[in-house]
Amino acid sequence: MKKTIFIIVSVIFFFTGFLISFFFLKNKQKPKEAPKPLLRYTFENLKNTQFPESEITFGEKMDETENYITQKFYFDVPEKPESPNFLKVSGLANIPKKEGDYPVIIMFRGYIPKETYKPGAGSQPSAKILAKNGFITLTPDFLGYGESASASATFFEDRFQTYVTALTLLSSLSSLKENLNADITRVGIWGHSNGGHIALATLAVSGVNYPTVLWAPVSKPFPYSILFYTDETDDHGKELRKALSFFEKDYDTELFSPANYYSWIKAPIQIHQGTNDEEVLSWWTDELVKALKKNGTDVSYFKYPGADHNLLPSGWNNAVLREIKFFKEEL
């Protein structure tokens, strides 16, 4: 009898323990995955993002010549892709004075430290000549520069926000028709150095066929495209490498690298490169041209012996003449 009772009690305890374990495991919550907010900036996700049309408004006149007016302009960009929160971005426009419908050139300048930046730096010399030759030019300052709102405090999001600014500006050109009678059926893009990187990313994500001129574009894969310049920082890149180590724990850098998406580019491109450039090595641009042509992109390529990152002393004048001819033919 005692043996029977012992067996029954043992069976009850066994099944009770089994049921408790089963329900515990079934209802045990899975550990929450860490949020990955920067995934919204992958090229695939940016391509599928609808960028809003913002009104472009004009402000203070900064300069006036016989041929054109230079003045500030403003538009709003989403704080993040598809965010309902918007941030102000300022920029510098050059507008031909003679009445008429003019093509528009969007210009992206290279990297300049925020503490030394002035609107138009890096782009205004070319912009003035384009305006003199019958083109409206728009150069955004980007978040954190000029009169723009502050950029994200997150290191890499600050960088990715430049794509959002560029793509929103492209989506907003229709408002120029009311203010300037600009011919928004004729739009081109110009980029120098890191601005060339932004231009390539913008062309890939948007798929627009806007004729584009690039001066010494940064074209190497991310994150090498920024690691290369760490010797120029005061800490020799220590902070950047630390930020990158955390970034790579959560994200696949290949999804954020423009070089993986150059096959999406549809626009005709003219590229200029100095052979003595120490900021963008000439063989980088050789490889870019080769990759673009392999993808079927219409590319014209000009190299300037002895010229530096700004195409000085031997290339600047010829590059400007060639880009004017290119834009006039294409637009």
C-alpha positions as CSV (number, residue, x, y, z in Angstrom):
1,M,0.0,0.0,0.0
2,K,2.8,2.4,1.0
3,K,4.6,1.5,-2.2
4,T,1.5,2.3,-4.3
5,I,1.0,5.7,-2.5
6,F,4.7,6.5,-3.1
7,I,4.4,5.7,-6.8
8,I,1.3,7.8,-7.2
9,V,2.8,10.8,-5.3
10,S,6.0,10.5,-7.4
11,V,4.0,10.5,-10.7
12,I,2.0,13.6,-9.5
13,F,5.1,15.5,-8.6
14,F,6.7,14.5,-12.0
15,F,3.8,15.7,-14.0
16,T,3.3,18.8,-11.9
17,G,7.0,19.7,-12.4
18,F,6.6,19.0,-16.1
19,L,3.6,21.2,-16.4
20,I,5.2,24.1,-14.5
21,S,8.3,23.9,-16.6
22,F,6.2,23.7,-19.8
23,F,4.1,26.8,-19.0
24,F,7.2,28.7,-17.7
25,L,9.1,28.0,-21.0
26,K,6.0,28.8,-23.1
27,N,5.4,32.1,-21.4
28,K,8.9,33.1,-20.9
29,Q,9.5,36.4,-22.7
30,K,12.2,36.4,-25.3
31,P,15.0,38.9,-24.6
32,K,14.2,42.2,-26.4
33,E,16.4,43.0,-29.3
34,A,18.2,46.3,-29.1
35,P,16.6,48.9,-31.3
36,K,18.4,49.6,-34.5
37,P,17.2,53.1,-35.6
38,L,19.9,53.6,-38.2
39,L,18.5,50.8,-40.4
40,R,16.2,53.5,-41.9
41,Y,19.4,54.9,-43.6
42,T,20.4,51.7,-45.5
43,F,20.4,52.3,-49.2
44,E,17.5,49.8,-49.7
45,N,15.4,51.6,-47.2
46,L,16.2,55.1,-48.4
47,K,15.3,54.0,-51.9
48,N,11.8,53.0,-50.7
49,T,11.4,56.2,-48.7
50,Q,9.1,58.9,-50.0
51,F,10.9,62.2,-49.4
52,P,8.5,65.2,-48.9
53,E,8.2,68.3,-51.0
54,S,9.3,71.3,-48.9
55,E,8.8,74.9,-49.9
56,I,12.0,76.6,-50.8
57,T,12.0,80.2,-49.6
58,F,14.5,83.0,-50.1
59,G,16.1,85.3,-47.6
60,E,18.8,87.9,-47.3
61,K,20.6,89.1,-50.4
62,M,24.3,88.5,-49.9
63,D,25.8,89.8,-53.2
64,E,24.8,91.2,-56.5
65,T,26.7,91.5,-59.8
66,E,25.8,92.6,-63.3
67,N,24.7,89.1,-64.1
68,Y,23.3,87.4,-61.0
69,I,22.2,87.8,-57.4
70,T,23.5,85.7,-54.5
71,Q,21.1,85.1,-51.6
72,K,20.2,82.8,-48.8
73,F,17.5,80.1,-49.2
74,Y,15.8,77.8,-46.8
75,F,13.8,74.6,-46.8
76,D,12.7,71.9,-44.2
77,V,13.9,68.3,-44.1
78,P,12.7,65.4,-42.0
79,E,14.7,64.9,-38.9
80,K,14.9,61.2,-39.9
81,P,13.5,59.4,-43.0
82,E,9.7,59.5,-42.9
83,S,9.8,61.4,-39.5
84,P,6.9,63.9,-38.9
85,N,9.5,66.2,-37.3
86,F,11.1,68.7,-39.6
87,L,14.3,70.7,-39.3
88,K,15.3,73.9,-41.1
89,V,18.2,73.8,-43.6
90,S,19.8,76.9,-45.0
91,G,21.8,77.4,-48.2
92,L,23.2,79.8,-50.8
93,A,21.6,80.4,-54.2
94,N,22.9,82.2,-57.2
95,I,20.2,83.5,-59.6
96,P,20.7,85.0,-63.0
97,K,19.2,88.5,-63.2
98,K,18.0,88.5,-66.7
99,E,14.3,87.4,-66.9
100,G,13.9,83.8,-68.2
101,D,13.4,80.2,-67.3
102,Y,16.8,78.8,-66.2
103,P,18.0,75.3,-65.5
104,V,18.9,74.4,-61.9
105,I,22.2,73.0,-60.6
106,I,22.2,71.5,-57.1
107,M,25.7,71.8,-55.7
108,F,27.2,69.7,-52.9
109,R,30.5,71.0,-51.4
110,G,33.2,68.9,-49.7
111,Y,33.9,68.5,-46.0
112,I,34.6,71.7,-44.1
113,P,34.9,71.8,-40.2
114,K,31.8,73.4,-38.7
115,E,33.8,75.9,-36.8
116,T,35.4,77.4,-39.9
117,Y,32.5,77.0,-42.4
118,K,30.9,79.9,-44.2
119,P,28.0,79.5,-46.6
120,G,29.2,78.9,-50.2
121,A,32.6,77.7,-49.1
122,G,33.9,75.0,-51.5
123,S,31.2,75.6,-54.1
124,Q,30.8,79.4,-54.7
125,P,33.7,79.9,-57.1
126,S,32.1,77.4,-59.6
127,A,28.6,78.5,-58.7
128,K,29.3,82.1,-59.7
129,I,30.5,81.1,-63.1
130,L,27.5,78.8,-63.6
131,A,25.2,81.6,-62.7
132,K,26.9,84.0,-65.1
133,N,26.4,81.4,-67.8
134,G,22.6,81.1,-67.2
135,F,22.2,78.5,-64.4
136,I,20.4,78.8,-61.1
137,T,22.6,77.2,-58.4
138,L,21.4,75.9,-55.0
139,T,24.0,74.8,-52.4
140,P,22.6,73.5,-49.1
141,D,24.6,74.1,-46.0
142,F,23.5,70.8,-44.4
143,L,22.4,70.3,-40.8
144,G,24.8,71.8,-38.3
145,Y,26.1,74.4,-40.8
146,G,25.2,78.0,-41.6
147,E,21.7,78.8,-40.2
148,S,20.6,75.2,-40.3
149,A,19.3,73.3,-37.3
150,S,21.7,71.1,-35.4
151,A,22.5,67.7,-36.8
152,S,22.1,64.4,-34.9
153,A,24.4,64.0,-31.9
154,T,24.9,60.4,-33.1
155,F,28.1,60.3,-35.1
156,F,27.0,58.2,-38.1
157,E,23.4,59.6,-38.2
158,D,24.9,63.0,-38.6
159,R,26.6,61.7,-41.8
160,F,23.6,59.9,-43.1
161,Q,21.4,63.0,-42.6
162,T,23.2,64.6,-45.6
163,Y,21.5,62.1,-47.8
164,V,18.1,63.0,-46.4
165,T,18.9,66.7,-47.0
166,A,20.0,66.1,-50.6
167,L,17.0,63.9,-51.5
168,T,14.5,66.3,-49.9
169,L,16.0,69.2,-51.8
170,L,15.5,67.3,-55.1
171,S,11.9,66.6,-54.1
172,S,11.3,70.2,-53.4
173,L,12.4,71.9,-56.7
174,S,8.8,72.3,-57.9
175,S,8.4,75.3,-55.5
176,L,11.1,77.2,-57.4
177,K,8.7,77.5,-60.3
178,E,6.5,79.9,-58.3
179,N,9.4,81.9,-56.9
180,L,11.9,82.0,-59.7
181,N,10.2,80.7,-62.8
182,A,13.0,78.1,-62.8
183,D,12.8,75.3,-65.4
184,I,12.7,72.3,-63.2
185,T,12.6,70.0,-66.2
186,R,16.2,70.8,-66.5
187,V,18.1,69.9,-63.4
188,G,21.8,69.0,-62.9
189,I,24.0,68.0,-59.9
190,W,27.5,69.1,-59.0
191,G,29.7,67.7,-56.3
192,H,33.2,68.1,-55.0
193,S,35.1,65.7,-52.7
194,N,32.7,64.5,-50.0
195,G,30.0,66.4,-51.9
196,G,30.8,64.0,-54.8
197,H,30.1,61.1,-52.4
198,I,26.8,62.7,-51.5
199,A,26.0,63.2,-55.2
200,L,26.8,59.5,-56.0
201,A,24.6,58.4,-53.1
202,T,21.8,60.7,-54.1
203,L,21.9,59.5,-57.7
204,A,21.8,55.9,-56.6
205,V,18.9,56.2,-54.2
206,S,16.7,58.5,-56.3
207,G,17.4,56.9,-59.6
208,V,17.1,60.4,-61.3
209,N,18.9,60.9,-64.6
210,Y,20.1,64.4,-63.8
211,P,23.4,65.2,-65.6
212,T,26.1,65.3,-62.9
213,V,29.6,66.8,-62.7
214,L,32.0,65.5,-60.0
215,W,35.3,67.0,-59.0
216,A,37.5,64.5,-57.1
217,P,34.6,62.5,-55.6
218,V,35.1,60.4,-52.5
219,S,34.1,57.0,-53.9
220,K,35.7,54.3,-51.8
221,P,33.4,52.0,-49.8
222,F,32.1,53.0,-46.4
223,P,33.6,53.1,-43.7
224,Y,37.1,53.2,-45.4
225,S,35.9,56.4,-47.1
226,I,36.1,58.1,-43.7
227,L,38.8,56.1,-42.0
228,F,41.2,57.3,-44.6
229,Y,41.0,60.8,-43.2
230,T,41.5,60.0,-39.5
231,D,45.1,61.3,-39.6
232,E,43.6,64.8,-40.0
233,T,41.8,64.8,-36.7
234,D,43.3,65.9,-33.4
235,D,42.9,62.4,-31.8
236,H,44.1,60.7,-35.0
237,G,40.7,59.0,-35.4
238,K,40.4,57.5,-31.9
239,E,36.8,58.7,-31.4
240,L,35.8,57.6,-34.9
241,R,37.1,54.1,-34.5
242,K,35.4,53.8,-31.2
243,A,32.1,54.9,-32.7
244,L,32.6,52.5,-35.6
245,S,33.2,49.5,-33.3
246,F,29.8,50.1,-31.7
247,F,28.2,50.7,-35.1
248,E,29.5,47.4,-36.5
249,K,28.1,45.4,-33.6
250,D,24.6,46.3,-34.7
251,Y,24.8,47.0,-38.4
252,D,26.2,45.6,-41.6
253,T,28.3,48.4,-43.0
254,E,27.9,47.0,-46.5
255,L,24.2,48.2,-46.4
256,F,25.3,51.8,-45.9
257,S,28.1,51.9,-48.6
258,P,27.3,53.8,-51.8
259,A,29.9,51.8,-53.7
260,N,27.6,48.8,-53.5
261,Y,24.8,50.6,-55.3
262,Y,26.5,52.4,-58.1
263,S,24.7,50.1,-60.5
264,W,21.5,52.0,-59.6
265,I,22.9,55.2,-61.2
266,K,21.2,56.3,-64.4
267,A,22.5,59.8,-64.9
268,P,25.3,60.9,-67.4
269,I,28.4,61.9,-65.4
270,Q,31.4,64.1,-66.1
271,I,34.3,63.5,-63.7
272,H,37.4,65.7,-63.1
273,Q,40.5,64.5,-61.2
274,G,43.9,65.9,-60.4
275,T,46.9,63.5,-60.5
276,N,48.5,65.1,-57.4
277,D,45.4,65.0,-55.3
278,E,46.3,63.8,-51.8
279,E,42.7,63.9,-50.5
280,V,41.1,61.7,-53.2
281,L,43.8,59.6,-54.8
282,S,43.6,59.5,-58.5
283,W,43.4,55.7,-58.7
284,W,40.3,55.8,-56.6
285,T,38.6,57.8,-59.3
286,D,40.1,55.5,-62.0
287,E,38.4,52.6,-60.3
288,L,35.1,54.6,-59.9
289,V,35.0,55.4,-63.6
290,K,35.8,51.7,-64.5
291,A,32.9,50.5,-62.2
292,L,30.4,53.1,-63.6
293,K,31.2,52.2,-67.2
294,K,30.9,48.5,-66.4
295,N,27.4,49.2,-65.2
296,G,26.6,51.0,-68.4
297,T,26.8,54.6,-67.0
298,D,27.6,57.3,-69.5
299,V,30.9,58.7,-68.1
300,S,33.3,61.3,-69.5
301,Y,36.6,61.5,-67.5
302,F,39.3,64.2,-67.4
303,K,42.6,64.0,-65.5
304,Y,44.8,67.0,-64.9
305,P,48.5,66.3,-64.5
306,G,50.0,68.0,-61.4
307,A,46.6,69.3,-60.2
308,D,45.7,69.0,-56.5
309,H,42.3,68.3,-54.8
310,N,40.9,71.6,-56.0
311,L,42.3,71.1,-59.5
312,L,45.0,73.7,-59.0
313,P,47.1,74.9,-60.6
314,S,46.6,73.2,-63.9
315,G,43.0,72.1,-64.1
316,W,40.5,74.5,-62.6
317,N,39.8,76.7,-65.6
318,N,39.5,73.8,-68.1
319,A,37.2,71.9,-65.6
320,V,34.9,74.9,-65.4
321,L,34.7,75.3,-69.1
322,R,34.0,71.6,-69.6
323,E,31.3,71.5,-67.0
324,I,29.5,74.5,-68.5
325,K,29.7,72.9,-72.0
326,F,28.4,69.6,-70.5
327,F,25.5,71.1,-68.7
328,K,24.5,73.2,-71.7
329,E,24.6,70.1,-73.9
330,E,22.7,67.9,-71.5
331,L,20.2,70.5,-70.3
